[in-house]
Every structure is written in C-alpha cells, then in structure tokens.
C-alpha cells in the first residue's frame, strides 16, 4: 500500500524507498534523443550516398 504524500521518511515503506528514482531528470534527455535522431539521419544519408 502506498504511503500518503508528505509522510515522514522514517514512516515510509522501505521497499518503496528503494524503488524511488535517484534523480528527477528524465530517463533520456530530449537533447540526447534529438542528437541520436540526427546521427541516425546522417548515417542513412551517408549509406544512401555510398550505394
């Protein structure tokens, strides 16, 4: 069962504390996703040029 919001950390379920993420940042940065898409596009461009 989930603990109510703003519960004292000592009162929280230890299993839930272990499952919490270590950071509030997203799993993948939007900049990283855009960079990967740009690199994929460049790779397709080079590959099509070689053929």
Residue pairs with C-beta under 8 A, 6 or more apart in sequence:
1 13
2 16
3 11
3 12
3 13
3 16
9 17
